[in-house]
């Protein structure tokens, strides 16, 4: 008979380890960094199904005892992809390595951060089905035993239970296979560089201008969202909504590629809160620290509205349009027309944002009316100094 307490504890520790793997850098440039990333990918792929297997065992045992597992069932139904890694991309370019021009290989992984958040929530849901068990006290006791034994914190997930030996062995085998494949692939790449391109024009490479920066896609927004859940205490439930757009911020010659995110979510007090910010470097750093927004945000878009080379952000809030510049690590907000999202019917002046190739348009509904409301139809947004212009 499955012990649901033990199964839940195993799943919780594995979920903790998975979080450590996913919060590390998701891009590896160069052979050593690629190898480290590939090891983390393999370990994460091993751990993720084990979490849900143990949770499934615990769920079956609890259901057999008549415990309420409806919350867990709802989370499992939303599980989505059954994998820890949603995608892996590889790229090759020419650059400087140790002062020498050569080929550089890069690899990036898109981790299933939403799946990890659901797994953690599923652990909590099953713990809640056993209110008589103090799981926090059990975790503290485990930590104390490990501290007395002199174990290092990153190895905590390995040392807690007797089942750890089999998992560790599986991970070790995966690591060995990945190292072997990595070594062979690296050697073949080096051979290709040495033998297929013997007459590289070094002058052309050295004098070539760097590629212009591009607005990033929102492919790593889930990494940022996961961090917000952890650091700001946001709940990823039915009240969760997020909006994202990539932009270039700074000044010509020193632009940073960033993701603008606005997240609306419930917090522990039950309050619905909206936070906004700009993340850079694949979510490892914030250009604008995420903090409470002045108003609820229903949509956003990014464009260079004043043609100074740096993008501005157009937020559609509960009370209308706000255009924000980035100044000294903060949003500098400028009020725009009172056009709100028609889905919320908060007022008579309604319309939607429509990003275009060269800017952002405001599509005002035919029924829109009221003071300062633009006429129905499509209008381009621009900035004239610190004034929002609707054309």
C-alpha positions as CSV (number, residue, x, y, z in Angstrom):
1,X,0.0,0.0,0.0
2,X,1.4,3.4,-1.0
3,X,2.2,5.8,1.8
4,X,0.8,9.1,0.6
5,X,2.9,11.1,3.0
6,X,6.1,9.7,1.7
7,X,5.0,10.0,-2.0
8,X,4.1,13.7,-1.5
9,X,7.4,14.4,0.2
10,X,9.3,12.7,-2.5
11,X,7.5,14.7,-5.2
12,X,8.0,18.0,-3.3
13,X,11.8,17.5,-3.0
14,X,12.0,16.5,-6.7
15,X,10.0,19.7,-7.5
16,X,12.4,21.8,-5.5
17,X,15.4,20.3,-7.4
18,X,13.6,20.8,-10.7
19,X,13.1,24.5,-9.8
20,X,16.8,24.9,-9.2
21,X,17.6,23.4,-12.6
22,X,15.0,25.6,-14.4
23,X,16.1,28.8,-12.7
24,X,19.7,28.4,-13.9
25,X,20.7,30.0,-17.2
26,X,18.8,28.5,-20.1
27,X,21.5,29.3,-22.7
28,X,24.9,27.8,-23.0
29,X,27.6,29.4,-25.2
30,X,30.8,27.5,-25.8
31,X,31.5,23.8,-25.2
32,X,31.6,23.9,-21.4
33,X,28.4,25.9,-21.0
34,X,26.6,23.7,-23.5
35,X,27.7,20.6,-21.7
36,X,26.4,21.9,-18.4
37,X,23.1,22.9,-20.0
38,X,22.7,19.5,-21.6
39,X,23.3,17.8,-18.2
40,X,20.6,20.0,-16.7
41,X,18.2,19.2,-19.5
42,X,18.7,15.5,-19.0
43,X,18.3,15.7,-15.3
44,X,15.1,17.8,-15.6
45,X,13.7,15.3,-18.1
46,X,14.3,12.5,-15.7
47,X,12.8,14.3,-12.7
48,X,9.6,15.8,-14.2
49,X,7.6,12.6,-14.9
50,X,8.8,11.2,-11.5
51,X,7.1,14.1,-9.7
52,X,3.8,13.4,-11.3
53,X,4.2,9.6,-10.8
54,X,4.6,10.0,-7.1
55,X,1.8,12.5,-6.9
56,X,-0.4,10.1,-8.8
57,X,0.4,7.3,-6.3
58,X,-0.4,9.6,-3.4
59,X,-3.6,10.8,-5.1
60,X,-4.8,7.2,-5.5
61,X,-4.1,6.3,-1.9
62,X,-5.9,9.4,-0.6
63,X,-8.9,8.9,-2.9
64,X,-9.2,5.3,-1.6
65,X,-9.4,6.8,1.9
66,X,-12.2,9.2,0.9
67,X,-10.1,12.3,1.0
68,X,-10.9,15.3,-1.3
69,X,-8.5,15.3,-4.3
70,X,-10.6,17.5,-6.6
71,X,-8.1,20.4,-6.5
72,X,-5.2,18.0,-7.5
73,X,-7.4,16.5,-10.3
74,X,-8.0,20.0,-11.7
75,X,-4.3,20.8,-11.7
76,X,-3.4,17.5,-13.3
77,X,-6.0,18.1,-16.0
78,X,-4.2,21.3,-16.9
79,X,-0.8,19.7,-16.9
80,X,-0.2,20.3,-20.6
81,X,3.1,19.1,-22.0
82,X,4.4,16.0,-20.3
83,X,8.0,17.1,-20.4
84,X,10.3,19.4,-18.5
85,X,11.8,20.9,-21.7
86,X,9.5,22.4,-24.3
87,X,12.2,23.1,-26.9
88,X,15.9,23.1,-27.6
89,X,17.6,25.4,-30.1
90,X,21.1,25.3,-31.4
91,X,23.0,28.0,-33.3
92,X,26.5,28.6,-34.8
93,X,28.3,31.8,-35.4
94,X,31.8,33.2,-35.8
95,X,33.3,35.2,-32.9
96,X,36.2,35.7,-30.6
97,X,37.3,32.7,-28.3
98,X,40.3,33.4,-26.1
99,X,41.4,36.2,-28.4
100,X,41.2,34.0,-31.5
101,X,38.5,34.2,-34.2
102,X,36.7,30.9,-34.5
103,X,33.4,29.0,-34.5
104,X,31.1,29.3,-31.5
105,X,28.3,26.9,-30.8
106,X,25.3,28.0,-28.6
107,X,22.4,26.0,-27.3
108,X,19.3,27.2,-25.5
109,X,16.4,25.4,-23.8
110,X,12.9,26.5,-23.1
111,X,11.9,24.9,-19.8
112,X,8.4,24.1,-18.9
113,X,8.1,26.6,-16.1
114,X,4.3,26.6,-16.1
115,X,4.4,22.8,-15.7
116,X,6.8,23.2,-12.8
117,X,4.5,25.7,-11.1
118,X,1.6,23.3,-11.5
119,X,3.6,20.5,-10.0
120,X,4.4,22.6,-7.0
121,X,0.7,23.6,-6.7
122,X,-0.3,19.9,-7.0
123,X,2.0,19.1,-4.1
124,X,0.3,21.7,-2.0
125,X,-3.1,20.5,-3.0
126,X,-2.4,17.0,-1.8
127,X,-0.8,18.3,1.4
128,X,-4.0,20.2,2.0
129,X,-5.9,17.0,1.8
130,X,-4.0,15.8,4.8
131,X,-4.3,18.6,7.3
132,X,-3.3,16.4,10.2
133,X,0.2,16.0,8.8
134,X,2.7,18.9,9.4
135,X,4.6,18.7,6.2
136,X,6.6,21.9,7.0
137,X,7.8,20.3,10.3
138,X,8.8,17.1,8.4
139,X,10.8,19.2,5.9
140,X,12.6,21.1,8.7
141,X,13.5,17.8,10.4
142,X,15.0,16.6,7.1
143,X,17.0,19.7,6.7
144,X,18.3,19.5,10.3
145,X,19.4,15.8,9.7
146,X,21.2,16.8,6.5
147,X,22.9,19.7,8.3
148,X,24.2,17.4,11.1
149,X,25.5,15.0,8.5
150,X,27.4,17.8,6.8
151,X,25.6,17.5,3.5
152,X,25.7,20.5,1.1
153,X,22.4,22.2,0.3
154,X,22.4,21.5,-3.4
155,X,22.5,17.8,-2.6
156,X,19.6,17.9,-0.2
157,X,17.2,16.4,-2.7
158,X,19.4,13.4,-3.1
159,X,20.0,12.6,0.5
160,X,16.6,12.7,2.1
161,X,15.0,9.3,1.2
162,X,16.3,5.8,0.6
163,X,14.9,5.9,-2.9
164,X,17.5,8.5,-3.8
165,X,20.1,6.0,-4.8
166,X,18.1,4.6,-7.7
167,X,17.3,8.1,-9.0
168,X,20.9,9.2,-8.6
169,X,22.0,6.2,-10.6
170,X,19.6,7.0,-13.4
171,X,20.8,10.6,-13.5
172,X,24.4,9.4,-13.5
173,X,23.7,7.1,-16.5
174,X,22.0,10.0,-18.4
175,X,24.9,12.3,-17.6
176,X,27.4,9.8,-19.0
177,X,25.5,9.4,-22.2
178,X,25.1,13.1,-22.7
179,X,28.9,13.6,-22.0
180,X,29.7,11.0,-24.6
181,X,27.4,12.5,-27.2
182,X,28.6,16.0,-26.4
183,X,32.2,15.0,-26.8
184,X,31.6,13.3,-30.1
185,X,29.5,16.2,-31.4
186,X,32.1,18.7,-30.3
187,X,34.9,16.8,-32.0
188,X,32.9,16.6,-35.3
189,X,32.2,20.3,-35.1
190,X,35.9,21.1,-34.6
191,X,36.8,18.9,-37.6
192,X,34.2,20.6,-39.7
193,X,35.7,24.0,-38.8
194,X,39.2,22.9,-39.5
195,X,38.7,21.0,-42.7
196,X,35.6,22.4,-44.5
197,X,36.5,26.1,-44.2
198,X,40.3,26.2,-44.7
199,X,40.4,29.7,-46.3
200,X,38.3,32.0,-44.1
201,X,38.8,35.7,-44.9
202,X,39.8,36.9,-41.4
203,X,39.9,40.6,-42.4
204,X,36.3,40.4,-43.5
205,X,35.2,38.7,-40.3
206,X,37.0,41.2,-38.0
207,X,35.8,44.2,-39.9
208,X,32.2,43.1,-40.2
209,X,29.8,45.2,-38.2
210,X,27.9,43.5,-35.4
211,X,24.3,42.5,-36.3
212,X,21.7,45.0,-35.3
213,X,19.7,44.1,-32.2
214,X,16.2,42.7,-32.7
215,X,13.1,42.9,-30.6
216,X,13.0,39.6,-28.7
217,X,10.1,37.2,-28.9
218,X,8.2,36.2,-25.8
219,X,9.6,32.7,-25.9
220,X,11.2,33.0,-22.5
221,X,8.4,35.0,-20.8
222,X,7.4,31.9,-18.8
223,X,10.8,32.0,-17.2
224,X,10.1,35.5,-15.9
225,X,6.6,34.6,-14.9
226,X,7.9,31.7,-12.8
227,X,10.3,34.1,-11.0
228,X,7.4,36.5,-10.3
229,X,5.5,33.6,-8.7
230,X,8.4,32.8,-6.5
231,X,9.5,36.3,-5.5
232,X,6.2,38.3,-5.5
233,X,3.9,35.6,-4.1
234,X,1.6,35.5,-7.1
235,X,-0.8,32.6,-7.6
236,X,-0.9,31.0,-11.0
237,X,-4.7,30.1,-11.0
238,X,-7.8,31.0,-12.9
239,X,-7.3,34.7,-12.1
240,X,-3.9,34.8,-13.7
241,X,-3.5,36.8,-17.0
242,X,-0.3,38.1,-18.6
243,X,0.6,40.3,-21.5
244,X,4.1,40.4,-23.2
245,X,6.0,42.3,-25.9
246,X,9.6,42.5,-26.8
247,X,11.4,45.8,-27.3
248,X,14.7,47.6,-27.6
249,X,15.5,50.1,-24.8
250,X,18.4,52.5,-24.1
251,X,19.9,54.7,-26.9
252,X,21.3,54.0,-30.3
253,X,24.6,52.1,-30.0
254,X,23.7,50.8,-26.6
255,X,20.2,49.2,-26.9
256,X,19.1,46.3,-24.7
257,X,16.7,43.6,-25.8
258,X,14.0,43.3,-23.2
259,X,10.6,41.7,-22.6
260,X,7.8,44.0,-21.2
261,X,5.5,41.9,-19.0
262,X,2.3,42.9,-17.3
263,X,0.9,40.2,-15.0
264,X,-2.4,40.3,-13.2
265,X,-2.8,37.6,-10.4
266,X,-4.1,36.9,-7.0
267,X,-1.9,37.2,-3.9
268,X,-2.1,35.5,-0.5
269,X,-4.6,38.1,0.8
270,X,-7.0,37.3,-2.0
271,X,-6.4,40.7,-3.6
272,X,-6.0,40.8,-7.4
273,X,-2.9,42.7,-8.2
274,X,-1.2,43.8,-11.5
275,X,2.6,44.1,-11.7
276,X,4.7,45.3,-14.6
277,X,8.4,45.5,-15.5
278,X,11.0,44.8,-18.1
279,X,13.3,41.7,-18.0
280,X,16.5,41.3,-19.9
281,X,19.2,38.7,-20.4
282,X,16.7,35.8,-20.6
283,X,15.1,36.9,-17.4
284,X,18.2,36.9,-15.3
285,X,18.0,40.7,-14.8
286,X,15.4,43.4,-14.8
287,X,15.8,46.7,-16.7
288,X,12.7,47.9,-14.9
289,X,12.1,46.1,-11.6
290,X,8.7,44.4,-11.5
291,X,6.3,46.3,-9.1
292,X,2.7,47.1,-8.7
293,X,1.1,49.0,-11.7
294,X,-1.0,52.1,-11.0
295,X,-4.0,50.4,-12.8
296,X,-5.1,47.1,-14.2
297,X,-3.6,46.4,-17.7
298,X,-5.6,44.7,-20.4
299,X,-3.1,44.9,-23.3
300,X,0.3,46.3,-24.2
301,X,2.4,47.0,-27.3
302,X,5.9,48.3,-28.0
303,X,7.1,50.7,-30.6
304,X,9.4,53.7,-31.1
305,X,6.8,56.4,-31.0
306,X,9.1,59.4,-30.9
307,X,11.7,58.0,-33.4
308,X,14.6,58.4,-31.0
309,X,15.8,54.8,-31.5
310,X,14.5,53.5,-28.1
311,X,11.1,51.9,-27.8
312,X,8.2,53.1,-25.7
313,X,5.5,50.9,-24.2
314,X,1.8,51.5,-24.8
315,X,-0.4,50.1,-22.0
316,X,-4.1,49.8,-22.3
317,X,-5.4,50.2,-18.7
318,X,-8.7,50.1,-17.0
319,X,-9.0,53.9,-17.5
320,X,-7.4,54.3,-21.0
321,X,-4.1,54.5,-22.8
322,X,-0.8,55.1,-21.1
323,X,2.4,55.5,-23.0
324,X,5.6,54.9,-21.0
325,X,9.2,55.7,-21.6
326,X,12.0,54.0,-19.7
327,X,14.0,56.5,-17.6
328,X,16.6,55.6,-15.0
329,X,15.2,52.1,-14.5
330,X,11.6,53.2,-14.1
331,X,8.5,53.8,-16.2
332,X,7.8,57.4,-17.0
333,X,4.0,57.4,-17.8
334,X,2.2,59.8,-20.1
335,X,-1.6,59.8,-20.2
336,X,-3.2,59.1,-23.5
337,X,-6.8,58.9,-24.8
338,X,-9.4,57.2,-22.5
339,X,-9.9,54.2,-24.8
340,X,-10.5,51.0,-22.8
341,X,-10.7,47.4,-23.8
342,X,-14.3,46.6,-25.1
343,X,-14.3,43.2,-23.4
344,X,-14.5,44.9,-20.0
345,X,-17.2,47.5,-20.8
346,X,-15.9,50.0,-18.2
347,X,-16.9,53.1,-20.2
348,X,-18.3,54.4,-23.5
349,X,-15.0,55.0,-25.2
350,X,-13.7,51.5,-26.3
351,X,-11.3,50.1,-28.8
352,X,-8.2,47.8,-29.2
353,X,-4.5,48.1,-29.7
354,X,-3.1,47.0,-33.0
355,X,0.7,46.7,-33.4
356,X,1.9,47.5,-36.9
357,X,5.3,47.1,-38.6
358,X,6.2,50.7,-37.8
359,X,4.2,51.6,-34.8
360,X,1.0,51.0,-32.9
361,X,-2.5,51.8,-34.0
362,X,-5.6,52.4,-31.9
363,X,-8.8,50.9,-33.4
364,X,-11.7,52.8,-32.0
365,X,-15.1,51.1,-32.0
366,X,-17.9,52.5,-34.1
367,X,-20.0,53.0,-31.0
368,X,-17.3,54.9,-29.1
369,X,-18.2,58.3,-27.7
370,X,-17.4,60.6,-24.9
371,X,-15.0,63.4,-23.9
372,X,-11.5,63.1,-25.4
373,X,-12.6,59.9,-27.2
374,X,-11.1,59.7,-30.7
375,X,-13.4,59.2,-33.6
376,X,-14.2,55.7,-34.7
377,X,-11.7,54.0,-36.9
378,X,-7.9,53.4,-37.0
379,X,-5.5,56.0,-35.5
380,X,-1.7,56.0,-35.3
381,X,-0.2,56.8,-31.9
382,X,2.9,59.0,-31.6
383,X,4.8,61.2,-29.2
384,X,5.4,64.9,-29.6
385,X,7.7,65.7,-26.7
386,X,5.8,64.5,-23.6
387,X,2.4,64.7,-25.3
388,X,0.6,61.6,-26.7
389,X,-0.7,62.3,-30.2
390,X,-3.5,60.4,-31.9
391,X,-3.4,60.8,-35.7
